Amino acid sequence: MRAMLLVNPKATTTNARTRDVLIRALGAAVELAVEETRYRGHAAALAATARAKGYDVVAVLGGDGTINETVNGLLNPVNGGPVPPGSEGRPALVVIPGGSANVFARALGLPNDPVESTGAVLEALRDGRRRTVGLGQALWEGQSRYFTFCSGMGYDAEVVRAVEGLRGTGRKATPTRYVNTALRHYLATDKRHPAMTLTGPGIPTARGLFMAIISNTSPWTYVGSRPVHPTPWASFETGLDLLGLRRMGPMAMASVIRQILTESDALPGGRHLVQLHDEAEFTLTASRPVAFQLDGDYLGEYETVTFRSTPNALQVLV
């Protein structure tokens, strides 16, 4: 079995010792090539190369951003075109968590520690244990990109943008930093003029949204070890879920936060909430450009983004 390992040397919890342990362990199990990512988008290019060269497996050591790039490189989306089933001519994915949140890896049931996760992955390699998962796809202004666990428009994307700005100054994206940034940004964000409207085939039009979270699985993220569940019914085996907020006042936000931090299968409740479950496609349209993020990666401000579910898109060794 031929495998390519992609390593992000700048990932939050990645260090030389972890890389060496992983390389030795995987190298003993498969024919291994190792590549380090050097710039934004490099993981996608390397994954596409691995697919073109007929590798059986692409493993990635990094955070959710590096994993997202790798997935997009494996799928090679072209103008939003259809994706063949995950078993057709595409390497299987191996995920080793090396970032701060590691949402995708943890949603797959992998340990958050990279060394422990390596052990679980080696067992999956030995036993040939694979799981086929669905993905989300976002399309906007002629562009297309897949996401593994979430996307968002509005306030949560504004927070992602602010945290990325802090990371650009050399500070790590720790859970505490995310929480503090979210609290500070809440005081500054527009809480009076909602911009977004939700539409879709067979979906009642919902106007006046300040924020929308689109989920391909649950949890949406983690605060340390605590999972956050705005869309608790979301799953890799179903379509996309959405939670939209029509109010951003302190009482409304406090109610939502309390509910999504609760370990429960119940959907968050409230007349100010808009919810979708297991949908194939929908569109968010804004009256002005709003912040947009995908798998925790800030992509800019846009007025219209369409979201689609892509079933059975990818095989993961887990």
Secondary structure as UniProt FT lines:
FT   STRAND          2..7
FT   TURN            9..10
FT   TURN            12..13
FT   HELIX           16..29
FT   STRAND          31..36
FT   TURN            40..41
FT   HELIX           42..52
FT   TURN            53..54
FT   STRAND          57..62
FT   HELIX           64..75
FT   TURN            79..80
FT   TURN            86..87
FT   STRAND          92..97
FT   HELIX           103..107
FT   TURN            108..109
FT   HELIX           114..127
FT   STRAND          130..140
FT   TURN            141..142
FT   STRAND          143..147
FT   STRAND          150..154
FT   HELIX           155..167
FT   TURN            168..170
FT   HELIX           175..188
FT   STRAND          196..200
FT   TURN            201..202
FT   STRAND          203..209
FT   STRAND          211..215
FT   STRAND          221..223
FT   TURN            224..225
FT   STRAND          226..228
FT   TURN            232..233
FT   TURN            236..237
FT   STRAND          240..245
FT   HELIX           250..260
FT   TURN            271..272
FT   STRAND          273..279
FT   STRAND          281..294
FT   TURN            295..296
FT   STRAND          297..317
//
